[in-house]
Amino acid sequence: MTHQQRPSLVLAPSVNTTTVVTTTTTTTTYAPIQLPPLPPPAEPKDPREYPLLHANFPSSIKRFPLVFPNGSRATFRDGTDGEGDLDEEEPVPSGKGWTMIRPDSTGSSSKVVGLAEAVERYGRKRSHGADNMMEGVEPTTERETHTPPRKKARATHLPPITTLNAAAPPSPLPSPHGSPPPQTIWPSAPPSGASSPQPQAPLQPDLALTTLLTLPSLLSHFTSLPQPLQSHFLLTLLRHSPLPVLRTLHSILTPTLARDFLTLLPPELASHVLSFLPYSTVVRASRVSKAWRAIIDSDPVLWSDLLKSTKIWFGGVTERAFAHSIYARRRLNISPTPQTLPLSHPYKMLFKSRQLTRTRWVDNENPKHRSFPAHGSSVVTCLLLSHGRIISASDDHSIHVYSPLTGELLQMLDGHEGGVWALAACKDTLVSGSTDRTVRIWNLATGRCTHIFGGHTSTVRCLAIVKPEWIEIEGEGGVITKEKWPKRSVIVTGSRDHSLRVWTLPRPDDPEYRCYGADDSEADPADEDADDNPYHKMHLEGHDHAVRALAARGRTLVSGSYDCTVRIWDIVTGECKWVLVGHTQKVYSVVLDIHRQIACSGSMDGTVRVWNLRTGQCQHTLTGHTSLVGLLGLSPSHLVSAAADSTLRIWDPESGELRHTLAAHTGAITCFQHDEFKVLSGSDGTLKMWNVRDGSVVRDLLTGIQGVWQVVFEGRWCVAASNRNPATVLDVWDFGSDEDEWIGEPPSGFYDDDTEEEDEVEEIEQADVDAMDQDLEVEVSEESAEPEEPQECARDSSQPLAVEVEDVPMERVEGIRASKWAPPSKPSGHQRNRPVLGEPSGRAISHPADGIPARLPPINETPTRPRIRQKQRR
């Protein structure tokens, strides 16, 4: 209560009944009695020492009823409850054209009478008998000694109401103002004879009213006392207080004196205290108050510790990538309305998502499931989940886009003239490669094909989109620095023409491009001169057979070929850094981890090899499979291989140790995907889910089918393409619920919703890009001008070379350059002296012991050499 507000006493209306022949009831409504205001509190030096100084009192103390000895009723109001109506009556029900009349209401409102006027009326009408004087009221010192006639009686002059020392306080404490004769607001009317009826007095004061009138003086006395005496005085009062009074005081003191230790502690100590709690208790603690929730949700150390203690922290790389993705999304979705609570730290969101991933896929026995036909009876060659879309490609030349929520066919992308065998998506951009030897760029927002790239002379069998990301670069003296590569997103394609090509990924507003023969069914896109394409960056040659698989991140590209080798490329310079030799048969699959600097390859020889990208050495040769290892998957903690021997094997990528063998399928594994919790694998007749940590079967998602072509999952969604005699069907499972905040992690661990690339590219001046290109051109030209004789890459002659005949043209290749900056007539220097790694020594062998280089078979001896390209100018 501020010093401007004054407490008041609201008297209940008095009712006088006079009976002569008829009964007349008179109701008098009194204006509030303004009680003396309390002195304004002095602001203490340390407000924390007076926690109740500005505390809010409960309504039962702000307003309560009083009953005086003569039966009069009043309501005390402390003046802090606003300027509302004096009577807290319920609103009168009313409507259009009508109002409900209360039973005690009259047609006209009664006049409000002030207390002074009421006392004056009472003084005129009261009896002159001294025994009728209101009990407890001291006689007025100004009262006249004679008794005037009754009919000429006049009301005694009402002095101004003063409350300075209206009455002695109900305690022996001395008054700081002395003790002058108190004035009273109650006049002493002259006595008179009996009169009927007697009017009712407005109120008859008692100790309650006296205490209210003297409360300012009482407060002044109390504040002047020393603190020990204040405590003694209050405790004495509390000893004589009944239980309801103590309960009221408890309800005020308990929340006021309580201390929120978590908000008072430094953030480091608060985080340390919370780290001792299990995650279920931490979640409950976040619901205690907004302050606790803000502390808990925004603490990265707490949630990283919880991720580690629950064994769902996977090294830090994927966790940081998730956090960067969340921050990028928040930059794009800035809400104009202020947030009532600070945003949760991404690690908290990651913890919740991983807990849902670990539990819902196992515990939800009846996930939402829908099936719908797709691609007629054709084989689904590629399947993607990207930004709320299901994207499938088939050997029927088409690409379909479906909604996972409804199964509705959203778009049908037609244009390829052959089966589509490679897909990659990034936001609203889709890249496809086909047996028609073209690469097409699609705008998923419009469904249009915006670019068609030609240049490959055989099937485009694999491709990848490489986005800029921060990677570690080892400089001179072993100094490690972080750089962002590539500077702009690129596409890498691998083909059965033995080569790879690097293209710039067009932006949505870049000019469209259509290669030679794209609109002419008679022309061959393979006749396109890729140098005419402004988006073509370089042509990587070196493999002697079809490129079957590739993986790329940062500026590192890994390619696996039917020539039994794995090559490591720098996609910025086009340099072939390593030729990894060791497999004895065709390489069908490769995976890459740029953070651990390892690559893994699976081959028809039944082995999986783990390569060190820094040294080019084979770290581990993983044996156990008895047939073709056609599929590989690499996560932070697990390397999974799937083979045609109907088994999957889970390995430790660091040590090469075999952890589990998953053997429950009856046919070759046709597809699989895994994360840190589960493996989903498809084979003839079944789609199974396995626990990746113990190798047990969790459940069968599909049974009784002909075959499973593809399976993908992310977060709460799982999609599988299968053959059901003879139709092709897409099955979609939703393992979440409507209230789940479940953010999936992409299988590659790389997020494509980061906008930093676009922001940074705009800041790079074109002159810098041109300068970089010139530097690369000068470097390659200098290497090409060296007078040394070229040396062929050696290979261990004891290893057999597997040859497979494929249905591709058999012409000789001429004039194919390794880079757009390389001279057309001479091979580049970085391809002349590149060491080859062999078995069993696993070291670079440019020259055998006898000094005669062991040559690889020439290009014209391979059965799948690309045909001669005829350059065409458009």
HELIX and SHEET records of a PDB file:
HELIX    1   1 PRO A   47  GLU A   49  5                                   3    
HELIX    2   2 SER A   59  LYS A   62  1                                   4    
HELIX    3   3 LEU A  115  LYS A  125  1                                  11    
HELIX    4   4 ALA A  130  ASN A  132  5                                   3    
HELIX    5   5 LEU A  207  LEU A  213  1                                   7    
HELIX    6   6 LEU A  215  THR A  223  1                                   9    
HELIX    7   7 GLN A  227  ARG A  239  1                                  13    
HELIX    8   8 LEU A  243  LEU A  257  1                                  15    
HELIX    9   9 PHE A  261  LEU A  264  1                                   4    
HELIX   10  10 PRO A  267  LEU A  274  1                                   8    
HELIX   11  11 TYR A  279  ALA A  285  1                                   7    
HELIX   12  12 LYS A  290  ASP A  297  1                                   8    
HELIX   13  13 PRO A  300  SER A  309  1                                  10    
HELIX   14  14 VAL A  317  LEU A  332  1                                  16    
HELIX   15  15 PRO A  346  ASP A  363  1                                  18    
HELIX   16  16 GLU A  476  GLY A  478  5                                   3    
HELIX   17  17 PRO A  525  ASP A  527  5                                   3    
HELIX   18  18 ALA A  530  ASP A  532  5                                   3    
HELIX   19  19 GLU A  756  GLU A  763  1                                   8    
HELIX   20  20 GLN A  766  SER A  784  1                                  19    
HELIX   21  21 GLY A  829  ARG A  832  1                                   4    
HELIX   22  22 ILE A  859  GLU A  861  5                                   3    
SHEET    1   A 4 ILE A  33  GLN A  34  0                                        
SHEET    2   A 4 SER A   8  LEU A  11 -1                                        
SHEET    3   A 4 ARG A  73  ARG A  77 -1                                        
SHEET    4   A 4 ARG A  63  VAL A  67 -1                                        
SHEET    1   B 3 SER A  14  THR A  19  0                                        
SHEET    2   B 3 THR A  23  TYR A  30 -1                                        
SHEET    3   B 3 VAL A 112  VAL A 113  1                                        
SHEET    1   C 2 SER A  94  GLY A  95  0                                        
SHEET    2   C 2 TRP A  98  THR A  99 -1                                        
SHEET    1   D 4 LYS A 368  PRO A 373  0                                        
SHEET    2   D 4 ALA A 727  ASP A 734 -1                                        
SHEET    3   D 4 TRP A 717  ARG A 724 -1                                        
SHEET    4   D 4 GLY A 707  GLU A 714 -1                                        
SHEET    1   E 4 VAL A 380  SER A 386  0                                        
SHEET    2   E 4 ARG A 389  SER A 394 -1                                        
SHEET    3   E 4 ILE A 399  TYR A 402 -1                                        
SHEET    4   E 4 LEU A 409  LEU A 413 -1                                        
SHEET    1   F 5 VAL A 420  CYS A 426  0                                        
SHEET    2   F 5 THR A 429  SER A 434 -1                                        
SHEET    3   F 5 VAL A 439  ASN A 443 -1                                        
SHEET    4   F 5 ARG A 448  PHE A 453 -1                                        
SHEET    5   F 5 TYR A 513  ARG A 514  1                                        
SHEET    1   G 4 VAL A 460  VAL A 466  0                                        
SHEET    2   G 4 VAL A 490  SER A 495 -1                                        
SHEET    3   G 4 LEU A 500  THR A 504 -1                                        
SHEET    4   G 4 HIS A 536  LEU A 540 -1                                        
SHEET    1   H 2 GLU A 469  GLU A 474  0                                        
SHEET    2   H 2 ILE A 480  TRP A 485 -1                                        
SHEET    1   I 5 VAL A 547  ARG A 553  0                                        
SHEET    2   I 5 THR A 556  SER A 561 -1                                        
SHEET    3   I 5 THR A 565  ASP A 570 -1                                        
SHEET    4   I 5 CYS A 576  VAL A 581 -1                                        
SHEET    5   I 5 VAL A 836  LEU A 837  1                                        
SHEET    1   J 4 VAL A 587  ASP A 593  0                                        
SHEET    2   J 4 ILE A 598  SER A 603 -1                                        
SHEET    3   J 4 VAL A 608  ASN A 612 -1                                        
SHEET    4   J 4 CYS A 618  LEU A 622 -1                                        
SHEET    1   K 4 VAL A 629  LEU A 634  0                                        
SHEET    2   K 4 LEU A 639  ALA A 643 -1                                        
SHEET    3   K 4 LEU A 648  TRP A 651 -1                                        
SHEET    4   K 4 LEU A 658  LEU A 662 -1                                        
SHEET    1   L 4 CYS A 671  HIS A 674  0                                        
SHEET    2   L 4 LYS A 678  SER A 683 -1                                        
SHEET    3   L 4 THR A 686  ASN A 691 -1                                        
SHEET    4   L 4 VAL A 697  THR A 703 -1                                        
END                                                                             
